Amino acid sequence: MGDIYYFISDVHLGIKSDIGSKEQESILLMFMDEIKSDAKELIIIGDLFDCWIEYKQVVPKGFYRFLAKLDELINKGIKVTYLSGNHDFWFGNYFKYEFGIEIIHKPVSKEIEGKKFLLHHGDGLAYNDTGYKILKVILRSKFSQFLYSLLHPDIGIWLAKKSSSSSRGYTNKKNYSLKDGMQDYAVKKIEAGYDFVLMGHRHFAYIHKYSNGIYANLGDWVRIFSYGELRNGEFKLKKFYNKEKKQVIAFKEREIVKEIV
């Protein structure tokens, strides 16, 4: 086990992306193979799956290669922390029983190497997003999930995938500016004493330095293939894969995502 902390968000496994879902999964597997030699912890900050919904005896098909690689990392002693997002919030006990991972459904305050981190997927923080906030409360209520569980899994999972696609379309049409509710929220947390605030959700990778703290949006693994890395006390955003050239970027040549003030 190593001493490096890795952060990813918005992988959206299962999405019908322009590179294809199998290729997208393969890129993630190459990343996981690389970090297994020096990672201390892999922290997933939401939307690992484009849609995840569990029944007592049924989970979505597919993702076998990823789940096997996840199990390999855990067996090597690498800790995996998993926050849910707005596409993968409906978890039962599958990850707990199979991998020993407790899915976290709220922001996490975490101390790493003496620094105070706040981890938050970022959904519900944008301004003018009242409709989503109301829908979030309804969809995540135990009663709503109980009613939904009465549907046959084939129907329930199909509907969930349709809903996930619609939700992504809605999010993509939103006019996010850099100084949106997410960044303002992060600034307030830094003012309250956090050294780092890390989020996803926006599918746009950048770093904003404020006072003595850093807010970073981790980007995604649909278009950007970016990740956060805490190495020797220094946090950086990097790109793992060049989609145009269809190749992994050499470690020493990886583009560090630009800082935006």
Buried (B, 14 or more C-beta within 10 A) or exposed (E): EBEBBBBBBBBBBBBEBEBEBEBBBBBBBEBBEBBBEEBBBBBBBBBBBBBBBBBEEBBBEBBEEBBEBBBEBBEEEBBBBBBBBBBBBBBBEBBEEEBEBEBBEEBBEBEBBEBBBBBBBBBBBBEEBEEBEEBBEEBBEEEEBEEBBEBEBEEBBEBBBEBBBEBBEEBEEEEBEEEBBBBBBBBEBBEEEBBBBBBBBBBBBBBBEBEEBBBBBBBBBBBBBBBBBBEEEEBBBBBBBBBEEEEBBEEEEBEEBEEBE
